[in-house]
């Protein structure tokens, strides 16, 4: 397998055991980093959705309060 480090290509078959273990660990880390970035993007979408729902519900509550205030004023 070809490995590129600092813009230089290496054949993993020519690397020693320590270097090959480091390559394997780096692959795991890079895959995990990619997964975390994807999870973060998904969380942002879900967060935005729930904020939208909350804002909508708060607006409904504010409208209901305004309606109640109007009723109280009309009664007086």
PEFENVEN-V895684 format. One record per run of one state. SS is the DSSP state (@ for helix, = for strand, . for the rest). FROM is the first residue (numbers start at 1). TO is the last residue. If there is no record, write none. Layout:
SS&FROM&TO  SS&FROM&TO
//
This chain:
.&1&1  =&2&5  .&6&7  =&8&11  @&12&14  .&15&16  @&17&75  .&76&76
//
